[in-house]
Amino acid sequence: RKEVEQDPGPFNVPEGATVAFNCTYSNSASQSFFWYRQDCRKEPKLLMSVYSSGNEDGRFTAQLNRASQYISLLIRDSKLSDSATYLCVLSTGGYNKLIFGAGTRLAVHP
Amino acid sequence: DGGITQSPKYLFRKEGQNVTLSCEQNLNHDAMYWYRQDPGQGLRLIYYSQIVNDFQKGDIAEGYSVSREKKESFPLTVTSAQKNPTAFYLCASSVGINTEAFFGQGTRLTVV
């Protein structure tokens, strides 16, 4: 089983739609969780960290469920500029080994 | 400007040659990482380093080598033993344990 699993998509949604991505992980000792965004042929950029209590940044909401070992990202009122690949990332262990999911591709259309 | 600088942006290598990819950061971060990304794929960890003079193999270290002689520098050498080196290479750094990482703009390596 992969350490981090994501639905590869693509998710094709119209502008203004709400879309949600899930990510499951296998190591219950995972300590920190993040969502990154990667545009085509560019480097990944941090979108937001994910906290146990859940957190929101504008149109983006992240949730962590440790009991079921998944994290989620909700995007409200999708914009064309949200089109990208969204990467689920977690860190485990004392060496801060960051593990990336393969990503979920989002395409927002007019 | 603080950040992570990778060079070169594009690199062409002949078969059988070793090449070294540069990664420099001025963020005063302790941890640094090298990832490889193939088209349509996720990031795979090659090597990572938590502190100077210490580094650990990632999931796909074979055919690669690194050094961490200075806090701000973490060069990656792609050796001739790496049979399929054509890929997008990404360097990242983070403050320390369990913190988010920041990436350089990447180096696209092509074997010709």
Chai-1 contact restraints between the chains, C-beta under 6 A:
chainA,res_idxA,chainB,res_idxB,connection_type,confidence,min_distance_angstrom,max_distance_angstrom,comment,restraint_id
A,Q31,B,N98,contact,1.0,0.0,6.0,A-B,restraint_1
A,S32,B,N98,contact,1.0,0.0,6.0,A-B,restraint_2
A,F34,B,E100,contact,1.0,0.0,6.0,A-B,restraint_3
A,E43,B,L90,contact,1.0,0.0,6.0,A-B,restraint_4
A,E43,B,F103,contact,1.0,0.0,6.0,A-B,restraint_5
A,E43,B,Q105,contact,1.0,0.0,6.0,A-B,restraint_6
A,E43,B,G106,contact,1.0,0.0,6.0,A-B,restraint_7
A,P44,B,F103,contact,1.0,0.0,6.0,A-B,restraint_8
A,L46,B,E100,contact,1.0,0.0,6.0,A-B,restraint_9
A,S91,B,N98,contact,1.0,0.0,6.0,A-B,restraint_10
A,Y95,B,Q50,contact,1.0,0.0,6.0,A-B,restraint_11
A,Y95,B,Q56,contact,1.0,0.0,6.0,A-B,restraint_12
A,N96,B,A31,contact,1.0,0.0,6.0,A-B,restraint_13
A,N96,B,I97,contact,1.0,0.0,6.0,A-B,restraint_14
A,N96,B,N98,contact,1.0,0.0,6.0,A-B,restraint_15
A,L98,B,A101,contact,1.0,0.0,6.0,A-B,restraint_16
A,F100,B,G42,contact,1.0,0.0,6.0,A-B,restraint_17
A,F100,B,L43,contact,1.0,0.0,6.0,A-B,restraint_18
A,A102,B,G42,contact,1.0,0.0,6.0,A-B,restraint_19
A,G103,B,G42,contact,1.0,0.0,6.0,A-B,restraint_20
